[in-house]
Amino acid sequence: MNNEQQTKNLVFSKEQDFSDRTKVTKQSFSLFFDRMLKKLKEHTGQAISKKDIADMLDIDYELFRHYVNKSKVLKKRDCIIAICAMLQADTSDTNDGLYYYDMEELNDYDPRDEMLMDILDEQTKYFLTIDEINQKLSGKFFPELDIIDHRKKKDIIKPEYPFRVIKTSVECRTDELIYGDPYDSLDTSYKRLCRIYAFMWLDDNGRKGYELCAEPDGFLSCTEYPMRGEWYHKYDSPENSGIFKNCFIELQRRAMAEKKRIAEPLNDTRNYHERISAKVIKNELHVFYETYNYTVPELGEYYLMDYVNGEYTLYVSHKSRFMRYYLSEQEYLDLFGKIPDKYDEHYSSVEQIENAIASVSMDRKEIIRLRVRAYLSAKDKINSLIDKLRSGMAHICNLKRIIETSFNSNLDVLSYYHVKDDFQCTYDEYGEIVGVGVDSAVFTLSDESHIDLSIEDLCAGFELGLSTIEEVGAFLITHKTFDLAELLTMGLVSPKSD
């Protein structure tokens, strides 16, 4: 197939996709609403009804049902946005709702839309009422949500917001980067991005001043000026911070946005040329390597090879996936957001690539042939790291180095795993662990199985990068050993899990 024919096929494919997407039925928004309402119930654990959503919007229930079913068609875009906000839908889902109502989707070129997108993306964490959303909009001199001309007749009491914002700022202090650490380890429990603080200075009608501080990971504090004694308060969440709620939501949004901005280069292996690491993922030991297709960079392809249970698999993707392996799933979601785990292509052997070469058109053969070189090169890189791990020249988590720099002794792993009481620890005058009353302890895992773990087992689990007693116990039950040389010997590990 020549390039001209490929282009025609691509255009036809896009036109076909567009044609399919425009097949929106009258019931599409109703189905969307029901799906989002079910999702909200699962998220909150509460029996929220369609009437509850109507009440949140101050719309008569019968009229609201007509709007959802499109037996009466809404003409106000803000009403759909408000409905989605009460369903705690994020920007992506809200755009789906607008699409089903044949309305313009939100976009970050419009300053008001951009602010609404920020509010929507925070709704799943910190729910705001319509009045609170309007307060945030008006606070930035944007029009409030124009929901409906005939809302239910009742007095709406808006929450007080008795502050004048004097200044807000974000400050960062770099500690350790996520990828690469000072402990001579491939992966370490001490990895962190940086400390980020968002500050807001408020003036309470000229009588008092407040300095609010928020970190993206949840720390919230407030200091009052002038100080009366040592007036300082810490809050566990914006929801429980009273009149400071909206301020803290805004501060955490700013801190998280800054954290994501700083972290973004970490999510692309092109900024490193190549990266390699090893860790336990879903109870299996993986060694993984990623690089970019620099031979034909215009293809925008990343090569990631994963070694697990004696098998090498080369994945080809248009997104860098290294950090998706390097971080836990929750860490990745918190920092970068969700990405699909679908790969464009994957190969488990050179023979499989050669078979693919034989089955594609002539203009694709040279592109696929590049996979052979990528497969062999990545395999060599992984084998080199495996040899170093086996011989002790490389470490997943170097406990000896960590003891030299942070721990006082290997007994500090008991503190790390929160099992000091289980091992009947004794302490010196400074609260440091100096001894134990027992050499091992029995733990019950989530599947009700029991495992007897010694201090040596916990140290070995720590060196594999396992972060909880559950992970340590499950790994030992499955593999019967923590020895890297044995685990990385082909054919001696357990079959690949699903």
Summary of the structure (lengths in Angstrom):
residues: 498
radius of gyration: 27.8
end to end distance: 38.0
largest distance: 79.9
contacts: 1396
relative contact order: 0.07
helix: 44%
strand: 17%
